[in-house]
Amino acid sequence: MKNNAQKILLLLFSLPAQPPVLLTKNQLMAAVPDMTAGGFRSLLRFLEQKGWLSKESISQQQLISLTAQGKEALIARFPALNSRWLTWKGEWQALVFLSAPKTDPQFRYLRQLVLTHHCLQLSRGVYLAAGGFDQAVLVACDSLYQHSVVIFSVANWDFGFDRPIISKYYDLASIASIYSSISSSIDQMLANFNENKLRTDQPKVSIATTIDRLCQVLKEDPGFTGYYFPGLLDLPVLLGKLRQLIKI
């Protein structure tokens, strides 16, 4: 998924329990101000053909929303948007390498697979996945590594403190700091708009830059940053404030 596409889809994202987000073309263009009108129309047409966007006309105004397929594509790109993190309570699944099979004597394929899915390497041959391993990992273990690995659930850490290990491995403090900075930037722009202080094209650039920063940090967020930093503004609220900006 290209950068401009993910910015547009992100502005339209809402959680399953929330009502759909409906925005106009002009509002969505705030995410990609450098695109030409023709390029923007082509991008919207492409996303609609992919089945990711839906258009409808109300009172002679065309409104655009995100389809279920569009949400799935966006969550695949940004796992932190998955609603499962809202109810996650710190459970992990552990995978331990035992005796390597002859077909992969160094566990190279499995090691690469778990790292691709951003699993935590607790030590050599021991990996953890928040909430459980991806289906691709489980299928590989079942088909290629039977009797070579064990997988078990970890509901509690009975000795030792998990937070420093997990926070350092995923650099959660930096991610939380970036979210906080983005939230502050949005609040400042909203305040400036309300005070009629912004009268040039600079707001458009600032909004686009903020959306770009959000996309970048979402790529790094494993999804559970808010669990370890509970004071962090949650993503639905952050996206809601972004949409306030583009509607002004």
N, C-alpha and C positions, 0 to 999 in steps of 0.2 A: 504494500500500500504506500503510495507516494505521499510526501509531506503535505501538500495542499489538500489532498483528499482526506487525510486523517484530521486535519484542522477543522474542515467543514463538518465531518461526521461527529467530531468531539463536541462542537457547539450544539448539536442536536441531541446529544446523549441524555438519557434519563434512566433511572433505575426502574426495574419491572413494576414496582408498587406505585411509581409516580405517573402522572398523566404525561402524554407525549408532548414533546417540544415542537412548536410550530413557528418557523421563522420565514421571512421573506428573502428574496434573492439579494436585495440591497443590504439586509442585515448580515447575511452570510458572507458577503463580500468583504466585511470588516476583517475576516480572518486571512484574506489573501489580497490585500490592496495592490500588490504589484502585478496581479494578473490583468490582462486585457479583458474587455467585456466578452469578446469572442472566445477567448481561452476559458473564461469562467463558465460560459454557457456549455462549452464542449465538455468541461469537467463534470458539470451537473448531469448532462446527458449520459456520460459514461457511467456515473454512479447510479443513475436510475436504471440503466440497462443491466448493471450488475445485480440489481434488485436490492440495493442498499438505501435508496432514497425513494420517497413517495411524494407526489405533488397533488394538490387539490386546490380548487378555486372557491373562495368564499367572498361574497360581495365584490366580485370583480377583482379580487386580490389573490394572487397565487401564493400559497403557503407550502412550505417544504418540511417534511418530517423524516425521521429515521425509521426504517423497517426493522423487523426482528432479525432479518439476515444482516442488516447493517450493524446492529448492536453486536451480533456474534462476531462479525469481522473486526469491529473496533476492540472488543474485549480480547480477541486473539492477539491483537497488536499491543494492547495495554491491559495486561492481566489485573492491574490494580483496580480497574473498573468493575470487576466481577463482584456481584452482590454477596457472594459467599463470605467475603471479608467482613461484612457487617455483623455476622453472627459467629465469626471465628473466635475461639476461646483459648488459643495457644496450643492446640493439639498438633503433634508432628508424627510423621511416619519415618521409621529408620530402615535403611537398607545396609546390610553388612556383607562384604565380600568374604567368601570362605575359601573354597578350593577352585581355582580357575579351570574352566573346561579346556580341552585340548584345542578346540577351534578358536579360542581367544585366550591364550595363556597369560596375558597381562591385563585382562578385563578392559582392553582399550576401547572397544565399542561401547560397553556399558558405562564406562567412566565418562566418555565423551557425551553420551546421551543424558546422563544425570546433570552434567554441568551445563549442557545446552538448555535444560529446563530449570536452570538457576537453583539447583538444590544446594544445600549447605554441606560443605565438606568438613565434617567434624574432626576427622583424622584420616589417615590413609586407609581407604577401604571402608569407611563409614560415612554414609551420606544421610541427610535429613531433608524431608520435604514438608512444608507447612500444609497441614490438612490432608496430605496424602500425595503419592507420586502420580504423575501424569499417566494416562492410559498407555501411551507409547512405551514408557518405562516398564510398566507391568506386563505388557505383551512381550517385550524383549526378554524379561526375566522368565516368563512362562515358557517361551519357545526356545530360548538359547542358553538359559542359565539355571535350569532346574538342578537342584542339589549343589549349586555353586554359590547361591546367595540365600540369605534369610531376610524377611521383611516383617517388621512388627510395629505396633503403635506405641507412641509415647504421649501419655496424657499429662504427666507431671514430671518435673525434674526434682528428684528426691534429694539430690546432693549437688551442690554447685549452683551457680547463678547463670541462667541462660541469657539474660538480657545483654551483658557485655559481649558475649560470643556472637550472638545473632546480629546485634547492632553494628559491631565492627565488620563482620563478614559482608554485610549488605550495605554498609556505610549509611545506616538509617538516619544518623544525626544530620548528615549533609542533605539528605533528601528532605527531612523535616524542615531544615533551615530554608531550603529553596521554596518549599510550599508556603512557608511563613512570609518570605520575601514577596512572592507572587500575590498573596492575599493582601499584603500591605500596599503593594503597587495599585491593585484594583481599587482598594478603599480610597487611596489618594486621588485616583482619577475620577471616581464617583463624586468625591467631595469637590474637586475642581469643576466638574461639569455642573454640579448643583449651584456653585457660586459663579457660574458663567465666566470662569477664568480661562477656559480653553476655546479659542476662536480660530485656530489655524488648522492645517492638516496634520499637525503633530499628534493629536489624539489618535488618528487612524494608525499612524506608525507605532505608537505606544501600545495600542490594543493588539495589533498584529504581533508585536514583539512579545507581549505577555502570553498570548496564545501559543506562540512558538516555544517559549520557555516552559509552559505547562506540558506541551507534548514531549519535550526533551526529558523532563523529570519523570513523567509517566513511564517512559521507557526503562528507567532505572528502578522504579518503585516495584518491589516484589508483591505488594498488595497489603502487607500487614504493618506498614509504617505507622498507621494510626493506632494500632493496638499497642505498640511500644511507646508511642508518643500520643497519649490520649487527649492532650490539649490541642492537638493539631486540628485545624479546620477541615471538615470532611469534604470530599470531592464534589458531592452534589451541591453543597452550599457554594463552593468555589465556582463551579460552572454556572450556577444561578446568578452570581454576581457578575460574571463575565457577560452573560446575556443581558443583564441590566445595562451594561455599558453600550453594547451594540444597538440597543433599542432607543437610546437617548438621541 
